[in-house]
């Protein structure tokens, strides 16, 4: 067992295989493999990628950005050359797949459902009963803005700041600050986004 757990790749493979066995078991339930089953599959994937994305966002903001100024200069390359690029790889792709899986979940619930959410309940004209769509749509748009921040601002600037793209010291410093500000923006947006996602599912279904 220790040999399995000591190897990251093998641990992930076994975990995914166990999860797939469970997914197979759910396919034998009352819904079989109807639309509701596939909604559940994509919601599982949406949740997994979302945890990976937001977990890394919180790692950057709660830990790395705050503690980097305290790290001795000679030790900083360990973070900037090894840890940060790896974390950013998982971070940006998790952002993409979180949004993609979320949109698939919305559309598997019906085109009208997805359009009502994306238009904040205005697709067929607003009514008080559309409050759930308004709140869910707000969460969806916050997530989409966060995703765009990752790919349009954070990642391009981090490539400069980390030396993946060649630049002078001033450009690196400016890019690092820009990436930090957009990362902080995503942190600011993340808690209301999560509020919309979780409370809407509980209160409106």
C-alpha positions as CSV (number, residue, x, y, z in Angstrom):
1,X,0.0,0.0,0.0
2,X,2.8,2.4,0.8
3,X,4.3,1.7,-2.6
4,X,1.0,2.7,-4.2
5,X,0.6,5.9,-2.1
6,X,4.2,7.0,-2.6
7,X,3.6,7.2,-6.4
8,X,1.3,10.2,-7.3
9,X,0.4,8.9,-10.8
10,X,-0.6,5.4,-9.5
11,X,-2.6,6.9,-6.6
12,X,-4.6,9.1,-9.0
13,X,-5.1,6.2,-11.4
14,X,-6.5,3.9,-8.7
15,X,-8.7,6.7,-7.3
16,X,-10.2,7.3,-10.7
17,X,-10.8,3.6,-11.3
18,X,-12.6,3.3,-7.9
19,X,-14.7,6.4,-8.8
20,X,-15.5,4.8,-12.2
21,X,-16.7,1.7,-10.5
22,X,-19.0,3.8,-8.4
23,X,-20.2,5.6,-11.5
24,X,-21.0,2.2,-13.0
25,X,-22.9,1.3,-9.9
26,X,-25.0,4.5,-10.2
27,X,-25.8,3.6,-13.8
28,X,-27.6,0.5,-12.5
29,X,-29.9,2.7,-10.4
30,X,-33.5,3.8,-11.1
31,X,-32.4,6.3,-13.8
32,X,-30.2,3.9,-15.7
33,X,-28.2,6.0,-18.1
34,X,-30.8,8.5,-18.9
35,X,-30.3,12.3,-19.0
36,X,-30.3,12.6,-15.2
37,X,-27.4,10.1,-15.0
38,X,-25.3,12.1,-17.3
39,X,-26.2,15.3,-15.4
40,X,-24.8,13.5,-12.4
41,X,-21.6,12.5,-14.2
42,X,-20.9,16.0,-15.5
43,X,-21.8,17.5,-12.1
44,X,-19.2,15.1,-10.5
45,X,-16.6,16.3,-13.1
46,X,-17.6,19.9,-12.6
47,X,-17.1,19.6,-8.8
48,X,-13.8,17.7,-9.1
49,X,-12.3,20.3,-11.5
50,X,-13.8,23.1,-9.4
51,X,-12.2,21.9,-6.2
52,X,-8.8,21.6,-8.0
53,X,-9.1,25.1,-9.5
54,X,-10.4,26.9,-6.4
55,X,-8.1,24.9,-4.2
56,X,-5.1,26.1,-6.1
57,X,-6.5,29.7,-6.2
58,X,-6.7,29.6,-2.4
59,X,-3.2,28.1,-2.2
60,X,-1.8,31.0,-4.2
61,X,-3.6,33.6,-2.2
62,X,-3.6,32.1,1.3
63,X,-0.1,30.8,1.1
64,X,2.3,31.5,-1.8
65,X,1.6,35.2,-2.5
66,X,1.6,36.1,1.2
67,X,4.7,34.1,2.2
68,X,6.9,34.8,-0.9
69,X,8.3,38.1,0.5
70,X,9.5,36.2,3.6
71,X,11.4,33.6,1.6
72,X,15.2,34.3,1.4
73,X,16.2,35.4,-2.1
74,X,18.4,32.3,-2.7
75,X,15.4,30.0,-2.0
76,X,12.8,31.8,-4.2
77,X,13.9,30.0,-7.4
78,X,12.6,26.8,-5.8
79,X,9.1,28.2,-5.9
80,X,9.3,30.2,-9.1
81,X,11.1,27.6,-11.2
82,X,9.5,24.4,-9.9
83,X,6.4,24.8,-7.7
84,X,4.6,27.7,-9.4
85,X,4.8,26.5,-13.0
86,X,3.5,23.1,-12.0
87,X,0.7,24.6,-9.9
88,X,-0.2,27.0,-12.7
89,X,-0.5,24.1,-15.2
90,X,-3.1,22.4,-13.1
91,X,-4.7,25.7,-12.1
92,X,-5.4,27.0,-15.7
93,X,-6.6,23.6,-17.1
94,X,-8.8,23.0,-14.1
95,X,-10.4,26.5,-14.7
96,X,-11.1,25.6,-18.3
97,X,-12.7,22.2,-17.4
98,X,-14.6,23.5,-14.5
99,X,-16.4,26.0,-16.7
100,X,-16.8,23.5,-19.6
101,X,-18.3,20.9,-17.3
102,X,-20.6,23.4,-15.6
103,X,-22.0,24.6,-19.0
104,X,-22.6,21.0,-20.0
105,X,-24.5,20.4,-16.7
106,X,-26.6,23.4,-17.4
107,X,-27.4,22.4,-21.0
108,X,-28.2,18.8,-20.0
109,X,-30.9,20.3,-17.9
110,X,-32.4,21.8,-21.1
111,X,-31.5,24.6,-23.4
112,X,-34.1,26.9,-21.8
113,X,-32.6,26.2,-18.3
114,X,-29.1,27.1,-19.5
115,X,-30.3,30.2,-21.4
116,X,-32.4,31.4,-18.4
117,X,-29.3,31.1,-16.2
118,X,-27.0,32.7,-18.6
119,X,-29.4,35.6,-19.1
120,X,-30.0,36.0,-15.3
121,X,-33.6,34.9,-15.7
122,X,-34.4,37.3,-18.5
123,X,-34.6,34.7,-21.4
124,X,-38.4,34.6,-21.3
125,X,-38.9,37.9,-19.5
126,X,-38.2,38.3,-15.8
127,X,-40.6,37.1,-13.1
128,X,-40.2,36.8,-9.3
129,X,-40.1,33.1,-9.7
130,X,-36.9,33.4,-11.8
131,X,-34.9,34.5,-8.8
132,X,-33.1,31.1,-8.8
133,X,-32.0,31.6,-12.4
134,X,-30.8,35.1,-11.5
135,X,-28.7,33.9,-8.6
136,X,-27.4,30.9,-10.4
137,X,-26.6,32.9,-13.5
138,X,-24.7,35.4,-11.4
139,X,-22.6,32.6,-10.0
140,X,-22.0,31.3,-13.6
141,X,-20.9,34.7,-14.9
142,X,-18.6,35.2,-11.9
143,X,-17.0,31.8,-12.7
144,X,-16.7,32.7,-16.4
145,X,-15.1,36.1,-15.5
146,X,-12.7,34.2,-13.2
147,X,-11.9,31.7,-16.0
148,X,-11.1,34.6,-18.4
149,X,-8.9,36.2,-15.8
150,X,-6.9,33.0,-15.6
151,X,-6.3,32.6,-19.3
152,X,-6.2,36.3,-20.4
153,X,-4.4,38.0,-17.5
154,X,-3.0,35.6,-14.9
155,X,-1.3,33.0,-17.0
156,X,0.2,35.3,-19.7
157,X,1.6,37.6,-17.0
158,X,2.9,34.7,-14.9
159,X,4.8,33.4,-17.9
160,X,6.7,36.7,-17.9
161,X,7.1,36.9,-14.1
162,X,8.4,33.4,-13.8
163,X,10.9,33.8,-16.7
164,X,9.1,31.3,-19.0
165,X,8.9,34.2,-21.5
166,X,12.1,36.3,-21.6
167,X,11.7,39.9,-20.2
168,X,13.8,42.4,-18.3
169,X,13.5,42.9,-14.5
170,X,11.0,45.8,-14.8
171,X,8.7,43.8,-17.1
172,X,8.9,40.8,-14.8
173,X,8.0,42.9,-11.7
174,X,5.1,44.6,-13.5
175,X,3.8,41.2,-14.8
176,X,4.1,39.7,-11.4
177,X,2.0,42.5,-9.8
178,X,-0.6,42.3,-12.6
179,X,-0.9,38.5,-12.1
180,X,-1.2,39.0,-8.4
181,X,-4.0,41.6,-8.7
182,X,-6.0,39.4,-11.0
183,X,-5.5,36.4,-8.8
184,X,-6.8,38.5,-5.9
185,X,-9.7,39.6,-8.0
186,X,-10.5,35.9,-8.5
187,X,-10.3,35.3,-4.8
188,X,-12.7,38.2,-4.2
189,X,-15.1,36.8,-6.7
190,X,-14.8,33.2,-5.6
191,X,-16.7,33.3,-2.4
192,X,-19.9,34.9,-3.8
193,X,-19.5,32.6,-6.8
194,X,-19.5,29.6,-4.5
195,X,-22.4,31.0,-2.5
196,X,-24.5,31.2,-5.7
197,X,-23.5,27.7,-6.8
198,X,-24.2,25.9,-3.6
199,X,-27.2,27.8,-2.2
200,X,-29.1,27.8,-5.5
201,X,-28.8,24.0,-5.8
202,X,-30.2,23.6,-2.3
203,X,-33.0,26.1,-2.4
204,X,-34.1,26.1,-6.0
205,X,-32.9,22.7,-7.3
